[in-house]
Amino acid sequence: MWLINTITLKLEEFPTEAGLDYAILSHRWGDDEVLFKDLNGSKDLNLLQNKQGFSKVKRCCEQASRDKYSWAWVDTCCIDKSSSAELSEAINSMFHWYRQSSMCYAYLSDVDSLDDIGGSEWFKRGWTLQELLAPNHVQFFGQDWTFLSDKQSLRNELGAITSIPEEALLNFRSEDYCVADKMSWAVGRQTTREEDLAYCLMGLFDINMPLLYGERTKAFLRLQEMIMEYSTDLSIFLWNGQPWTEFGLLAASPSCFCIKSPYTPWQGLRDMFSLPKGWTRNNAGVSIRLSLRPHYIDEDQKAVFVAVIHEPYRYRLSGFGIFLERLERSCQKNDYRRVSVDNHTTIDLAAFIRRPLYDPFSEFTTDLLIAREPMIPSSSAGSSSFIVRWKAPEPLEARVCQRCSDHVEASLEHWPVIASELATTRELCFNYLRIEAKGILGYLLVNISDSLRLLVCFGFDVRFQPLCIVAICDEQLYNKGIKAWNVMHAYYNMFGNREEDTEAFDRAISIYAARASDDLIEFAIFDDTIHLSLDIDTVELHVVSRFLEEQRGRRSPHRADTLKQQRDLFCM
């Protein structure tokens, strides 16, 4: 470490800063600065008088001398930039050097008085962020080196100018703040070199990495990847704006991190974002375990989910999430990529749960791979259709109903009727908005006898796999007010957490449920069968005559018990 003798203005080298009392300068670079080669090789300091930057170095040393400091450090002339090794060491050590200094002088060359401090360009430069946070003591000076104030006295004004919490200004500790918060402090700041926009933030995250001038914007990608090496802070994904070109999970620059968290570190903010089991990162992407909530099905029939990133008060369901699209229609591979939805890359979960059709039981946790692919735009607007092909041995009296936005919370009996009879072969089309592709989309209520009904519900499960739920019910149960939410709750109870099963049957209450698979699904109903063939937009339902005949003639205590259990299950 090179330091300037505040009396002689000569450079001297020290193996370590430990035990040294030195002042350090924070400033904006000008056009004609005093460099290392100028100060180190000059025997006559008078030869440097004509350099514009010399006055700044001299006044800094004079102030340090008055404050009883024998040494001063100025970045323009205390780093030998001709040596790439020394330059790399200096930039990687700079936060530590500012933190270990006894005093930092912030020279605001464009400020005449304290009233003008908020307009200084000093607050818009990248390197001055760590120079504000790292030192314990900072004094501000105007353009004629008139003392303005200190960091302690200006903490309220500095907080308003920088949007940095007072606690961080006075006693910054990297571990107290989440990645997104620290990144947000750099929003609006600029550096001369593109790479420095990443390098100037290394100290804030307590990481080191080699300098590769010439890599341009890739430096910020490397910074994020290095943060992920040492941290499991999910807030690194909480940004809006331009994604990194080749890997849409990460941001292109600090300016994307404009999301402000309302929580202070004393409320455990950092722990709220922490991922207990961490993640694995390789050239394929990031393997991670996250909680997902279904969002919508896009125009390519791919499922889009909200991945929960920040939910500090789980039972209040608040926080933030990001959008992930499953790369394949099938659930067999759990590969996703990040997408932007309606020009947003994050979502406020508090607003998300207030939307119609939100189901608190629909969240599921899974191991997934966020592929190293570019982010693509997606839109939640538009509509799609769900087709049911019905085949039966005879025409049947039936009620065919479809959900609409105005009847989301209504009982099934109040849903709009689109047909009142089923021919032996019939194709039914249930239309739905993509954003509403959750739960039950429509149903058939087939009259088996004067008192028994066959309720067949169609829709999507929590993973956006097409599903079919079949139940035997009576008119009393139907009229009592079965809701789609009740049917889905029964479905979730039947499958539980089993992801590998595609069918479930509860014989006690005669409910059958299926979700899509590549093969034909068969259910046994009292030794007869209902065959269901499901894919993304088609359901085929075959009913054999013997089943209808037996159900029409069935009058047994077991049936009464079954109907009572269904009432208890569906009408909670």
MARVEX-175983 format. One record per atom (N, C-alpha, C): residue in one letter; y, z, x. Coordinates in steps of 0.1 Angstrom, whole numbers, plus 5000, padded with zeros to 4 digits. Layout:
residues N
aYZX...
This chain:
residues 572
m498850005009m500050005000m501250005009w502149905007w503449895014w504549975007l505350055014l506450125008l507650095016i508850105010i510150085017i510750225020n511050245033n511750365037n513150355031t513450455022t514750455015t515950465024i515850505036i516950525045i517150395054t516050345060t516150235069t515850105062l515350105050l514949985042l513849905050k513049965058k511949905065k510649925057l509749825058l508449835052l507549915061e506750005055e505650075062e504450075053e503250065060e502050045053e501250185053f500650215041f499950345040f498550305034p497550375039p496150345034p495950385020t496750485015t496550535001t497850594997e498050594984e499250654978e499150804976a497950854978a497751004976a498651084985g499251184979g500151274986g501551224989l501851104984l503151044987l504051064975d505351114977d506351114967d507150984968y507050894959y507750774960y508350734946a509450664946a510050604934a509550464933i509550414921i509050274919i510050204909l510150074912l511149994904l510449914893s511049914881s510649814871s511849734867h511649604868h512749504866h512249374862r513149284859r512849144856r513149064869w512248974872w512448884884w513548794882g514348774893g515448674893g515048544901d516048464904d515748334910d515748354926d516348454931d516448464946d516148604950e514848634949e514448774952e514148794966v514148914971v513748944985v512248954985l511548884993l510148874994l509548965005f508248975005f507649055016f507948995030k507848865031k508148805044k509548835049d510548845039d511948865043d512149005048l511549105041l511849235045l510949285057n509749225058n508849265068n509149205082g509749085081g509949015094g511349015099s512249075090s513749075094s514049195103k514749165114k515249275122k516649315119d517349225112d518749245108d518849235093l519049345086l519149335072l520349265067n521349255076n522549185071n522249045068l521248985074l520848845071l520348835056l520048945050l519448935036l520548965026q521748985030q522849025021q523148915011n522948795015n523348675006n522248654995k521148714996k520048694986k520448784974q520348714962q520748784950q519948914947g518648914951g517849024949g517949144958f518749124969f518849224979f519549344973s520649324966s521449434960s520549524951k519649464944k518749544935k517849634944v517249574955v516449654963v517249774970k518449734974k519249834981k519649954972r520149914960r520550014950r519350104946c518250044944c517050124941c516750224952c516850184965c516550274976c517650384977e518850344974e519950444974e519750554963q519350504951q519150604940q517950694944a516850634950a515750714953a516050814964s516950774974s517350874984s518150984978r519050954969r519751064962r518851154955d517751104950d516851184942d515751254952k516051244965k515151314975k513751244977y513751114974y512451044976y512650964989s511650974998s511750905011s511250765010w510450734999w509850604998w510050544984a510150404985a510350334972a509350214972w508950174960w508050054959w508749954950v508849834954v509449724947v508549604947d508049554936d506949454936d507349324943t508649284943t509049164949t508749154964c508949274971c508849274985c507849364991c507049434982c506049524987c504549464986i504449344982i503149274981i503249144989d502249134998d502149015006d501348914998k502148824991k501548724982k500848614989s501148605002s500448505010s498948535012s498548665010s497148705011s496648714997s495648634993s495148644979s494348774977a493748824988a493048954987a494049064984e495149064991e496149174989e496849164975l497049034971l497649014958l496749064947s495449034948s494449084938s494349234938e494349294950e494249444950e495549504944a496649444947a497949504942a497949494927i497649384921i497649364906i496649454899n495449464905n494449554900n494849704901s495749734911s496049874914s497449904908m498149814902m499549834898m499749944888f498849944878f499050044868f498850184874h497850194883h497650324890h498850364898w499450264905w500550294914w501750344905y501950284894y503050334885y502750464880r501450494876r501050624871r501250734882q501050704894q501150804905q502550824911s503450734906s504850744912s505550874907s506450924915s507151044910s508251014901m508850894902m509850844893m509850694892c510150644880c510250504878c511650474874y512350374881y513650334877y513550194869a513950194857a513850074849a515250014849y515349894857y516649834858y516849724848l517849744839l518049644828l519349564832s519049454838s520249374843s521049314833d520649314820d521449254810d522049354800v522149474804v522649584795v523849654802d524849664794d526149724798d526149874794s525649904782s525750034777s524450074769l524350194766l523050244759l522950184746d524050144739d524050084726d523349954726d523349884738d522749744739d521349744744i520749864746i519449864752i518349794744g518449794731g517349724723g517349574725g518449514729g518449374731g518049324745s517649414753s517349374767s516049284768e516049184776e514849104779e513749184785w514149294791w513049384797w511949414788f512249434775f511249474765f510449354760k510749234765k510049114761k509149054772r509049124783r508249074794r506849144794g505849074798g504549134798g504349244808w504749234820w504449334831w505149464828t506349464821t507049584819t506449674808l505449624801l504749714792l503949824799q503149794809q502549894817q503549974825e504649914829e505649984836e506350094828l506350074815l506950164805l505950284802l504650244801l503650344797l503050424808a502850364820a502150434831a502850554837p504150534840p504850644847p505050764838n505050884843n505351004835n506851014833h507550964843h509050984842h509650844844v510550804835v511250674836v512750694833q513550644842q514950654840q515550504838f516450484829f516950354826f518350344832f518550224838f519850194845f520350064840g521750054838g522349934834g522549834845q523249724842q523349614852q524149654865d525049754863d525849804875d525249934880w523949954877w523250074881w523850204876t524450194864t524850314857t523750374849f523550504851f522450574844f522750574829l521650524822l521750514807l521050634800s519850654803s519050774797s517650774803d516850854798d515450864803d514450844791k513150824795k512150794784k512050904774q512051034779q511951144770q513051144760s514251124764s515451134755s515451014745l514850894750l514950774742l513650744734r512750844733r511450814727r511550754713n512450804705n512650744692n513050604692e514150574700e514650444701e513550344707l512850394717l511850314724l510750284714g510350374706g509350354696g509750244686a510950254682a511450154672a511550014679i511850004691i511949874698i510649814701t509649894705t508349844710t507249864700s507449944689s506349974680s505250044686i505550124696i504550204703i504750344699p503650414695p503750554691p504450644701e505150744697e505750834706e504850904715e503650944710e502651004719e502250914730a502150784728a501750694738a502850674748l504050674744l505150654753l505250774763l505050894758l505251014766l504051054774n502851024769n501651064776n500450964772f500550844778f499650744774f498250774781r497250764773r495850774778r495050664771s494450574779s493850454773s492750494763e492050594765e490950634756e491450684743d492650704741d493150764728d493450654718y493450524722y493950414714y492950304713c492750244701c491750134700c492350014706v491449914708v491749794715v492849714707a492649704694a493649634686a495049684687d495149824687d496449884688d497149854701k496349864712k496949834725k497349694727m496549604721m496849464722m498149434714s498349504703s499449474694s500749514701w500749604711w501949634718w502449524727a501549424730a501949314738a502449194730v502349204716v502849094708v504349064710g504648944713g506048904715g506448904730r505548954738r505948964753r505448834760q506148804770q505948674777q505848704792t505148604799t505048604813t505248464818t505648454831t505948324837t504648244838r503648304843r502348244844r501448274832e500748184827e499848204816e498848314819e498248314831e497248404834e497748554834d499048564838d499548704838d499648774825l499548694814l499548754801l498348844799a497248804806a496048884806a496048984817y496448944829y496349034840y497249154839c498449144831c499349254830c498849364820l497749334813l497149424804l495949504809m495449464821m494249534827m494349684827g495549734832g495649874833g495649944820l496149884809l496049954796l494649974791f493749894796f492349904792f491449964803d492150004814d491350074825d490249984830i490549854832i489449764837i490049694849n489149634857n489549554868n488749424868m489449314872m488749184873m489449104883p488749004889p489348924899p490348824893l491348794901l492348704897l491948554900l492148474890l491848334892l493048244887y494048244895y495248164890y494848014890g495147954879g494747824876g493847814864e493247934860e492347934848e493147934835r494447954836r495347944824r494848044813t494747994801t494448074790t493048144790k492148084799k490848144800k490948294805a492048324812a492148464817a492148564806f492748534794f492648624783f491248634777l490548524777l489148534773l488348624782r488548614795r487848694804r488248844802l489448864800l489949004797l489149064785q489048994774q488349044763q486849064766e486248974773e484848994777e484649114786m485549134795m485449254803m485649384795i486549384785i486649494777i485349524770m484649414765m483449434758m482349484767e482449464780e481449514790e481449664790y482649724788y482849864790y483149944777s483249874766s483649934754s482849884742t482649964732t482049924720t483049934708d484249904711d485349914702d485449784693l485049794681l485049684672l486449624668s487449704671s488749654668s489249534676i488449504686i488749384694i488649254686f487949264675f487749154666f488849154655l489749254654l490749254644l492049184648w492049054645w493248984649w493348864639n494548814638n494848704629n495648594638g495248474636g495948374643g495048274650q495448224662q494648124669q493448184676p492248124673p491048174680p490848104693w490048164702w489648104714w488947974711t489247864717t488647734714t487147724713e486447784723e485047764724e484247884717f484947994715f484248104709f485148174699g484948144687g485848184676g485848334673l484948404679l484948554676l486148614683l486648564694l487748624702l489048554700a490148624703a491448564701a491848484713a492848394710a493348314721a494448384729s495148474723s496248544731s496548684724p497248764731p497648894726p498448884713s499148774712s500048764700s499248764687c497948744687c497148744675c496948884670f497148984678f496849124674f498049184668c498349134656c499549184649c499149284638i497949324637i497449414627i497849564631k498549634623k498949764627k498049864619s497449954626s496650064619s497550174616p497450234603p498250344599p497750474604y496750484612y496150604616y496550644631t496750764633t497050814646t495850854654p495950864668p494750894675p494251034672w495051124667w494651254663w493651254651q493651144644q492751134633q491451064637g491251054650g490050994655g489950844654l491050774656l491150634654l490150564663r490050604675r489250524685r487750544680d487350664676d485950684672d485650604659m486650574651m486450504638m485950364641f486450304652f486050164656f484850164665s484350274669s483250274679s481950234673l481250144679l479950104675l478850184682p478150274675p477250374682p476250304691k475550194686k474550134694k475050014703g476349994703g476849894712g476449754708w476649654717w476249514715w475749454727t475149334726t474649264737t475349134738r475949094749r476648974750r476048884760n475748754757n475248654766n475848514763n475348414769n475948284767n475648224753a474748294745a474448244731a475448314721g476048424725g476948494716g476848644718v477148714707v477048854707v476048904697s475048974701s474049044692s474549174689i474649204676i475349324671i474749364658r474849494654r474449544641r475649584633l475849514622l476949534613l476649544599s477549604591s477349614577s478049494571l477349424562l477949294556l478049314541r479049254535r479249244521r479449104517p478749064506p478848924502p480248884497h480648764501h482048724497h481948604488y481448494493y481348374484y480448264491i480148164484i479348054489i480347934491d480347874503d481347774505d480847634500e481647534502e481347404497e480147334503d479747384515d478447334521d477247424517q477447504507q476447594502q475947694513k476847734521k476547834531k477247964527a476548074530a477048204526a478048264535v479148314530v480248374538v480248524534f480248614544f480248754542f481448814549v481748944544v482749024551v482049124559a482249124572a481649224581a482549334583v482049454580v482949574580v483149614595i484449614599i484849654612i485349794613h486149824603h486849954603h486850014589e486150124588e486050194575e486150344578p487350394580p487450534585p487050634574y487350604561y486950694550y485950614541r484750624545r483650544539r483650554524y483850674519y483750694505y484950654497r486050634505r487250574498r487250424500l486350374508l486150224510l487450154514s488050204525s489250144531s488950094545g489850004550g489649954563g489849814564f489149754574f489349604577f487949544579g487949414577g486749334579g487049194584i486049124590i486148984594i485248904586f485448774587f484548674579f483548614588l482248624583l481148554590l480448464581e480148344586e479348244578e477948234584r476948244575r475548224580r475348084583l474848054595l474747914600l473647834592e472647904587e471647834579e471547894565r471247804556r471147854542r470047964541s468947944548s467848044547s468248174554c467648284549c467848414556c466848434567q466048334570q465048354581q465648384594k466748314597k467548334610k468848404606n469048504614n470248584611n471348554621d471748424621d472748364630d474048344622y475148384627y476448364620y477448314630r478548264624r479748234632r480948284625r481948314632r483248364626r483948244620v484548264608v485348164602v486648224597s487548144595s488848184588s488748144573v489148234565v489048214550v490448204545d490848094539d492148074533d493248104543n493048064556n493948084567n494048224572h493148314568h493048444573h491748474581t491848544592t490648574599t490148724597t490948804590t490648944587t490948964573i490449074567i490649114553i490849264552d491749304543d491949444540d490849484530l489949574534l488849614525l489349684513a490449744514a490949814502a491349714491a491849594495a492049494485a490749424481f489849414490f488549344487f487849414476i487749544477i486949614467i487649624453r488849584452r489549584439r489249444432r488549354438r488349224432r487249244422p487249154411p486149154402p484849124409l483749184403l482449164408l482149244420y483049324425y482749404437y481649504433d480549514441d479449604438d479249694450p479549824449p479449914460p477949924466f476949874458f475649884463f475249754470s476149654471s475749524477s475949524492e476449624498e476549624512e475249644519f474949574529f473649594537f473949584552t473149654559t473349654574t472249574580t472549494590t471549414596t471849384610d470849344618d471049294632d471349144631l472349104638l472748964637l473248914650l473348784651l473848714663l475148634658i476248674664i477448594662i477548494673a477248364669a477048264679a478348224686r478148174698r479248134706r479647994702e480347984690e480747864685e482247864681p482847754680p484247754676p484447804661m485547874659m485847914645m486247794637i485747784624i486147674615i486847734603p487647654597p488347704585p487347694573s487547784563s486747784551s487647824540s487247774528s488047804516s487147864505s487747974499s487048034488s487247974475a488147874475a488447804462a487347704458g487347664446g486347564441g485247634433s484347544428s483247594419s481947514423s480847574419s479547514421s478747534408s477447494409s476647514397s475247564401f474647634392f473247684394f472447624382i471447544386i470647464376i469347534374v468947554361v467647614357v466947504349r465747474354r464847374346r463847454339w463847444326w462847524318w461747434313k460547484314k459347414309k458547514301a458247474288a457447564280a456547474271p455447534265p454547454257p455147414243e456247484239e456747454226e458247494226p459047434217p460447474216p460547614212l461547684217l461747824215l463147854211e463247954202e464548004198e465048094209a466148074214a466648144226a468148144225r468648244233r470148254235r470448234250v471148134253v471448094267v472948124269c473248214278c474648264281c474948244295q476248234297q476848214311q477948304313r478048364325r479148454328r480448374330c481548434326c482848374330c483748494335s484848454341s485748554347s486148664337d486348624325d486848714315d485848814310h484548784313h483448864308h482648934319v483248944331v482549004342v481949144339e482749224333e482349364331e481849384317a481749274309a481249294295a479749304295s479249354284s477749354282s477249214280l475949194283l475449064283l475549004269e475549084258e475549024245e476948964242h477948994250h479248934248h479548814257w478648774265w478848664273w478848534265p479648434269p479648304261p478348234260v477948194248v476748124245v476947974248i476047914256i476047774259i474947694252a473947764247a472847704240a472147804231s471547764220s470847854211s469447814209e468947714216e467547674215e467047614228l465847634231l465247574243l464147474239a464247354243a463247254240a462147284250t461047204249t459947224258t460347194272t461247104274t461847074288t463347074286r463947154294r465447164293r466047194307e467147134310e467847164322e469147224318l469347344323l470547424320l471447434333c472647414331c473647424343c474547534341f474547634350f475447744350f476547724360n477747704356n478847684365n479447814369y479947824381y480647944385y481647914397l482647994398l483547994409l482848044421r483047974433r482348014445r482648164449i483848204446i484248344449i483548444441e482948394429e482248484420e480748464420a480248404431a478848384432a478048514436k478148614428k477548744431k476848784418g475648844420g475048904409g474548804399i474448844386i473948764375i474948654371l474548524371l475448414367l475248374353g473948394348g473648354334g472248404331y471948394318y470648444314y470048374302l468748384300l468048334288l467548454281l467748454268l467148564259l466248484249v464948484252v463948414245v463348504234n463348454222n462748534211n461248514211i460448624215i459048614215i458448654201s459048744194s458648784181s459948844174d459748904162d460848954155d461549064163s460849134171s461349254177s461449244193l460649154199l460549144213l461349024218r461949054230r462748944236r462348934251l462348814256l462148794271l463548764277l463948854285l465248844292l465048794306v465548674308v465448604322v466848584327c467148664338c468548654344c468448574357f469548494360f469548414372f470848444379g470848434393g472048454401g471748464415f472548544422f472348554437f472248704441d471448734451d471348874455d472448904466v472349014472v473349054482v473448964494r472348894497r472348794508r472548654504f473048644491f473248504485f471948424484q470848494483q469648414480q469448414465p469148294459p468948284445p467948384440l468148444429l467148544424l466948514409c465848574404c465448564390c464848704387i465348754376i464848884371i464348874357v463148904354v462448894341v462149024336a462549054323a462249184317a461849154302i460949244297i460649244283i461549344276c462249314266c463149404259c463049384244d463649474237d463749464222d465149444218e465349414206e466749384201e467649504202q467049624200q467849744201q468349774215l467549744225l467949764239l469049654242y468849534238y469849434240y471149464234n471149504221n472349534214n473049664219k472349744226k472949874230k473949844241g473849734248g474849704258g474349694272i473449604275i472949584289i474049514297k474449564308k475449494317k474749434329a475349334334a474849264346a474649364357w475549454358w475549554369w474249634368n473849674356n472649744354n471449674358v471349544355v470249464359v470149454374m471249424381m471249414395m470949554401h471349664395h470949794401h469449804400a468849764389a467349774388a466749684399y467349574401y466749474411y466849544425y467949604428y468049674441y467149784443n466949864432n465949974432n464549924435m464249804429m462849754431m462549714445f463549634451f463349584464f463649694475g464549784472g464949884482g465449814494n465049854506n465549794518n464549694524r463549644516r462649554521r463249414521e463349354533e463949224535e462949114535e461649154538e460649044540e460049004527d460049094517d459449054504d460348964496t459648864489t460448774480t460148804466e459348894462e459048934448e458749074447a459049134435a458749274432a458349284418f457549374414f457049394401f456949544398d457549594388d457449734384d456649734370r455349754371r454549744359r454849854349a455349964353a455750074344a456750024334i457749944338i458749904329i458749754327s457749684332s457549534330s458749454334i459349484346i460449404352i459849334364y460149204365y459749124376y461049064382a460949054395a462149004402a461648914414a462448804416a462048714427a463348674434r463248644447r464348584454r463848464461a464748374464a464248234469a463448244481s462448154482s461648134494s461247994495d460547954505d460247814507d458947774498d458347874493d457047854486d457247884471l456247844463l456247874449l456048024448i456748084439i456648224436i455848244423e454848334423e454148354411e454148504407f454248534394f454248674390f453148684379a452448794380a451448824370a452048904359i451948854347i452448934335i451248954326f450549064327f449449094318f448448974319d448048944331d447048844334d447548704331d448748684328d449348544326d450348534337t450948414338t451848384349t453148324344i454248364351i455448284350i455748234364h455848104366h455948044379h457448014381l457948054392l459348034395l459447964409s460247854409s460547784421s462047784423l462447854434l463847874435l464347814448d465547754448d466347714460d467747744457i468647684465i470047724464i470647684450d470247574444d470947534432d469947504421t468647534422t467747494412t466647604410v466447634397v465347734394v464447664384e463147654386e462247604376e461347714371l461347724357l460647834351l459547764342h458347804344h457247754336h456647864328v456447854315v455847954307v454647904300v453547974302v452247924296v452147984282s451447904273s451347944259s450648074257r449548104265r448848224263r449748344264f450648344274f451648454276f452448474263l452948374257l453748384245l452948444234e451748394232e450948434221e450548584222e450248634235e449848774237e451048864235q452248814239q453448894238q453848914223r453648804216r454048804201r453148904194g451848914198g450948994191g450849134196r451649164207r451449294213r452249404206r451549504202r452149624196r451349744201s451849804211s451049914217s451950024221p451450144222p452250264226p452850234240h452050164248h452550134262h453850054261r453849964251r455049874250r456249964246a456050054237a457150144233a457650234245d456750284253d457150364264d457850274274t457450144276t458050054285t459550034281l459750004268l461049974263l461950094264k461450214262k462250334264k462650354279q461750324288q462150334302q463150224306q463050114300q464050004303q465450044298r465450114286r466750164281r467350254290d466550354295d467050444305d467550384318l466850274322l467250214335l468450124333f468450044322f469549944320f470850004314c470750114307c471850164300c472250304305m472550314318m472850444324m474350474320
